[in-house]
């Protein structure tokens, strides 16, 4: 269902096409009453300064000054940041098929906060830029369908490729929410095949069908608790208490970010730190530690310490083999 501002902009676009749509044409196309349409036309004229005129000879509306751009509108500096951030991020991550929805978002910010500044809609992209890196392409239709299924609490039957195991399986899931993490979109869902909560990368869904059957969703607290149990994105069968010592050089970067909602950081006089957090996937932690090399020393748990040592030994072995060739 579109918002009023989305509808108003769509009406403006329809009139600007030059087909002289009548009142009845517009009411039918946008499924609104004549009273609502009159209100929308008044909004276009009074709030957006559009030169909308009724041509009695042709029996329809037209834009008397079609070359005139939409007017600038007022935004606070915070709104400029939030709007541009969202527009740029979504245009990068979800592709051009979302452009119409994103463009309409420019008109959705109300003029209610202090410290207003005038912003031209066409100049918004110059405020903040994002550089896409390793972004996974995603079907806008898939994204929309999965998101709608979450909203309507409808089950999904899907064919899914699990990259970790290299296998393709058929599953029926209860989608709880859509989650974004480092360039990838996931659906958080209860898997009826595995009888447990899982995360599924949207781009690995090879085929899907939204079913008519519905399910009882988790509470917000339950869902948040499950998501937060992971260090980053992966979940396992049990939770480990991870404790790592970081040397002074790497500790500077560890302090800069909030890595986990339950993290604990203890600083030492020499600039190093001890970093603790719960994690349910040690494989994920091993990959995260790799860039820090010798600056990161695992104290707990013993399983993680052994995994890091094994990974380092395998790396050294591979380099030794390469030198012999």
N, C-alpha and C positions, 0 to 999 in steps of 0.2 A: 504494500500500500504506500503510495507516494505522499509526501508532505505537501502542505500548501505551497511552499516556496518552489518545490520541484514542479508542481503543477503549473504555477504561474510562469515559470521559465519555459515550460513546454508549450504553454499557450502562446507566449511571445514568439517562440520559434515557429510555431504553426502559422501564425499571422504573417510573419516576416517572409514566409515562403512565397507569398504573393498570390495565393489562390482565392483570396477574398472569402474566407469561411464565414458562414452565417452563425447567428446565435445558436440555432438548433444544431448545426454541424459541430460546433465546439462543445456544446452540452453532451451530445452523443459520444463524441470522441473521448472526452475526459470523464464521462459518467458522473456529471454533476448537475445540479438544478440550475435554472436560469438565475435565481437569486445568488447562488454561489459564484456563477460565472461573472455576473455583474460586479460582485465584490472583487474577484480576481482582476478584472479589467481596470477597476478603480485603483487597485494596488499597483498595477503596471504603470498607470498614468501618474498617480500621486507620489508613490514611493520610489519608483524606478525611472520616472521621467520619460516614459515611452510615449511616442506620438501615435497612439492608437486611435484611428478614426473610422467611423462607420460610413461606408459608401452606399447611399440609398439606391443609386442606379444599379449597382452590382449586387446589392443585398448582402454585403459582407464587410468584414473588418480588414483594414490594411494599416501598415506602418507608414506614416507620412514622411518620416525621415529615416529610411532604412539604413543609411550609412552611419547613423549615430550609435555609438557604443553604449553599453550599459554603464551607468554612472558609477563613480567611485563611492565607497561606503566606509563607514567608520569602524575601526577595530582598535582594541587596546594592544599594546605591545605583546602581552601574553597571548591574546587571540591570534595575532599575526604568527607567532611562533607555533602555536598548537595547530592552526589551520594549515600552514605551510608544511609543517612536519608530517601531518596526516596525509595530505595530498601527495607530497613527494614520495613518502614511504609506500603508500598503497599503489601509486602509479608504477613504482618499480617492482613491487612484489607480486601484484596481481595482474599486471598486463593492461594493454590498451582497451580491452573490452569493458573495463570499469571506468573509462574516462568520462562518460556522460554523468555517472553518479558522482564521481569525484568533482567534476566541474560544478555541479549544482551545489556541492557543499560550500563553495565560496560565498553563496548567498544565504547560508543558514545561520551565520553568526549574528546574534542580536546586537543592537547598539545600546547596551545598558551599563557598561563598565566605565569608570573614569579614565583619564589620560588617553583620550581617543586620538587616533591618527588616521588620516585618509589613505586608503589603499585602492589601487587600481587592480581589478581582477586579473588583467592580462599581465601584470608585473609581479604577481605573487611568487612565481617560480624563481625569480632572481634573488629572493631574500635568503633562502636556504637551499643548498644543493646536497644530494646524496650520490655517492658513488657506489653503484651496485657491484657486489663481489660474490661470486659463487652462488648466485640466486637461482633457485630451482624454478623453471617455468611451470605455470599452473593454469589449468583450464578455468576460466571464469564461471562457466556453467557448473562444473564440478564443485567449485568453491561455494557458489550460491545454493546449490541443491543440498550440500552437506550442512551448511549453515541453517537452511530452512528446516531440515530434518531435526536439527538440534532444538530449534525453537518450537516445533510442533510435536516434539518427543515421538518421532516415528522411527521404527527400526529400519536398518539398511542391510540389504543382502549384497555382498560384494566379493569380488575376486581380488585378492591382495598378494603382492609380491613382497616377501620378507627378505630384505637385503642381507641381514645378518646370517640367515640360514640358506639363502639362495633358493628358496622354494616358494611356490605359488599355491595358495589355499583359498577355499571358499568359506566365508564366515557370515554370520548374522550378528550385527552389533547394535547396541543401544547408545547412540551418539549423545554425549553430554555437553560438549562444547568444542569450539575450534580454537586452537592455540598456535601462536607463532613463536618460533625460536630460531634465531640466527639464519634467517633467509628461507626457512622451511615452515610450511603450514602442516599442522597435525590435527586429527580429530581424536579427542579423548573419549573413550567409549568402553562400555562393558561388553566383552566378547563372550557371546553365548556358547561358542565352540570351546573356548579355553576356560570358561567359567571364572573370569577375572577381569580386572581393569587393564586396559592396554592403550597405547598411543599408536596411531596409524598415520604415516606420512601420506598426505593427500595425493601427491604425484605418483605414489606406488599403487594406488587403487586402479586396477586395470579395467574393471567393469563394475557397475553397481546398479541397484534398483531400490528406490524408496518404497518401503512397504506400507500398507494401510494399518498394520498392527502398531499399537503404541506401547509405551513403557512408562514406569514410574521413575522420574529422574532422581539423581542424588541431590541432597541438599547442597547449598552453596558452601557450607562449612566442610562437608564431607569431601566435596570435589576439590576445594582448595587444599585441604589436608593431604589428599592423595597426590596432587600435583607437586606440592612443596616437599614431599618425601624424597623426590629425586634431587640430586645435586644440580644437574642441568636439565636433562630431558628423559633419560633412561631410568627404568624401574626394574627392580629385581625381587627376589622372593623374601629377602630379609634386609634389615637396615644396619649399616655399619657406622660406628663412630670413628671418623677419620681425623687424624692429627698429623700435621706436617710442619716441619721447620723450614722457613725460607731465609736464605742469606740476605744480607742488607740490600744488595742491588735489586733482587727480585721482590723483596718485601715492599719496596716503594710502589710497585705496580699492584701488589695484592691489596694494599691499603686503599687504593683509589676506588675500588669497586665493591658493590654489595653482591657477593657471589651466591649467597644462600640466606633465606630468611632466618635461619637458626644458627648462623655462623658466629664463632667467637674468635676474636683476634687478641693476642697478647704480645705487646711490644717489649723488646729488650734494649738495654743501653747501647749495644753495638750496632743498632739499626736493624737487626734481624727480627723475626717475629714467629710466633707459633699460631698456626691457623687450624681451627677445628670446625667440623661440620658433619651432619649426618648424610649418608649416601646409601642408596639401595642398588647401585650398579658400580662395581669396582672397575670394570672395563672402561667405563666413561671417565673415571678419575685418572686412570693410567694415561689415557689419551690427552687429558687436560694438562697433566704434569709434564708431558714430553718437552714442550718448548722451554721449560725452566731448567732442564738438565741437572747439573750438579748443585744448583742453587736450592733445589727442593729435596729434602730428606724425609721420607715417611717414617713416622714413629709408631703409628697405629692405623689400622689393625695389621697383624702379622701377615694376613693373606695379601693385603695390598703391597706391603713391603716386598714380599717375595715376587709378586707380579712385576713390580718395577725393576727389581734386580734381574729377573729373567729376560725382560724386554731389553734392558741395557746389554746383557750378555749376548743376546741374539743379534743386536745391532752391531756389536763389535765383531762377532763371528762373520757377519755378512761383509763387513769392510775388509776383514782379513782374507776372506775368499776372493774378493774383488782384486786385491793387491797381488794375489798369486797368479791371476790370469794375464 
